[in-house]
Amino acid sequence: MLVGNVDIRWLGHDSFKITDTLEHRVIYIDPFQISSTEHADIVLLTHSHHDHCSIEDLRKICSVKTVILAPVDCQSSLQGKVDSRDVVIMPPGKTVTMGNIHVEAIAAYNTNKKFHPKDNEWVGYVVDLNSKRIYHAGDTDAIPEMTKLKNIDVALLPVSGTFVMTAEEAAKVAESFKPKLAIPMHYGSIVGDVGDADRFKKLSKVPVEILKKE
């Protein structure tokens, strides 16, 4: 789907491909079991779990020109296994600017389960591109950091429960920071199904678009 001069495609699970349609720079987030082999200019990894830091999938899209942004515990998994120009460590709060693309790491963690501890310093991201702000929440529950988000055009939110927040929780937290559009993720692969996405859309007070997997 097009949002201004930004093309957003859901590749399944938490995976997205975001393209700057003006300069044709390609950003992947958490590529996992993807069919796309288009070169990545930038890859954002949210944490080190195998379905988010997938060496097999990174090899499909990375080259010596690719910049990878990731939490510190992804670094050892990547070293010597994936081509890149640079690997930038992204703890919560860190910002990086690459040309017209500005990226900020946002904390992502569980509050009532143990799968994604806050102490691990895993992240989601706000990508600022062509005057559009896209928030990818990563694997997280509804957390206070989300209520501080401002001027989000598109929010990519997990909805499946079990390892992340439920559709009900996602709908409630989306209302707290009011993105112009929300897109559900983290269903249809390891856990959750399209029913979670449908429930999120029904409950949400902000507009929701359910993307087809590409």
N, C-alpha and C positions, 0 to 999 in steps of 0.2 A: 504494500500500500504506500501511496505517496503522501507525505506530510510536508507541504512546501517543496523545497528542493532536496528532500531526504526520502530515500526509498527504504522501507522497513519490511523485512521478510522473516517469517518464523520458520525455522528449520527443524522444529520439533523439540520437545523437552524445554530446556532453558536456552536453546541455541537461536541466535538471531544473526542476520546479515544486514548491515546498515550501510547504504551507499550514498555518498555525496554525489548527486546527479550533475552538479556543476563542474567539479574537478575529477569526478569518477575515482574517488578514493574509497576503498572498501574496508569496512570494519566488521569483524566477527566477534560475537560474544559467546563464550562457552561452547565452541563447536563440538558436537557429539552425534555420532552416527549420521553425519551429513552426506548428502550426495554432491553438493557444490564443490568444485575444485578451482574456482576463480581465486586468483592471487589475493592475499590479504595484505593490505598496507599496515593495518593495526589489528591486533587481537587482544581482547580483554578477557581475562580469566578471573572468575569470582572466588574460587577456592580449589583445593587440591583433590577433592573426590574424583574418582575415575570418570564420572559422567559430566565433569566440568573441565577437567584438565586431562583431556584425552590425547595421548601422544599420537595414536593412529590418525585421528582427525586433524590434528595440527600439522602433521606431515603432508596432508592433502593440500593445504592452503598456504603454508609458510615458506618463505625463501630468505635469502640473505638480505633482502630489502624490508622484511617485516619487523615491526616493533611490537613486542609483547609486553603487556602490562598485567601484573599478577601479584598476589600476596606472596610473602617471603617463602612460605613452605611449598610453593610450586617450583621454586628455582632449581632444586635438586632433581626434580623429575624431568625438567626441560634440558638440563645441561648435557650437551653432547648428543642429544637425541632429536632435537628440533632445530632447523636452520632459523636464524633470525639476525637482524642487524643489531638489536639490543633487547635486553630484558630489563624492564623498569619495575622495581619493587613498589607496590602500592598499598601501604597501610591506610586505614580509615583516615580521611581528612587530607590526604595528599592530592595535589593537583598537578596536571601535566598539560602543556600546550604544544601542539604539533601543527604548525600552520594555522589553518582556520578551525581546527578541532581542539576543543578544550575538554579535558576529562577530569572528573573529581571522584575519588573513591569514597563511598558511603558505607558505614558499618552495616554488616548483615549477620544476624545470629538468632539462635533460639532463646526463648524466654521460659518455656515450660517443657522443654525436651532437651536431649543431650547430643543431638547429631551435629550441631553447628555452634560450638561454645564461643561466647564473646571473646574469651582470652586468645582464641586463635587468630584474631584480627582478620577474619575473612570479610569480603566486601561485596557491595553492589557498585554501580557506577552511574553518574550523571554525565552524559555526553552532550556537549553543546556544539551544534553544527548547523551552519547556515541559518542562524537565528532560531533554531529549534532546540529545545532541551528535552532529552530522552533519558528517562530513569529506568535502569535495569536493576531490580531489587536484589538479585542473587537469591540464594537459599536462606530464607529468613522468616521469622514470625513478624507480626506487627510490632514495631519497636518505636520508641520515642523519637529516634533520629528522623523517621519518616515525616513526622508532624512539622519538622523544621524545613522541609523542602519547599522551594518557592518557584513559581512560574514554570511548572513542568508541563510541557506540551503532550508528551506521551509517557505513560507509566507502564512498564512491563512487570506484571506482578504474579508471583506463584499463588496457586489456588487449590492445590490438591490435598492439603493437610498431610498428616503422617510425619513428614520430615520438615514441613514448612507450614505457613499459615493456611487456614481453610478458606473456602470461597466467602464464607460469612465474615471472617476476620479481614480478608482482603478488601471486601466492599466497605467495611467500616473504616479502615485506615485510609483508603482512597478518598473518602469523604473528608478526612482531616486535612489533606493537603491539596485536594481538588485539582488533579491534572485535567487538561482539556480532553484527554482521551486515555482510556485504560485498555490494555491488551493482556488477557490471561496467559499464563505459561505454567510449566511444571505439571503437565498432565499428559496422558496418552502414551507414555513410554515406560518408565519405571514404576510410577504410581499415579493414580488418578485417571479420570477419563473425561470425555467431552461434557459429561453431565456436570462436572465441577465448573467448567467454563460457562456453561449455560446458567448455572445457579448464580455464579458471580455476576453475570450480565443482568439477571433478573433482579438481584438485590442491590446492585450498585446505583448510587445517586449521581455518578458521573457517567458520561457516555462510554460505552464499551464496544470494542470491535473484536470479534473472534476470528483470528486469521487461520486460513488453511495451511497445513504443513506443506513446505516445498522441499 
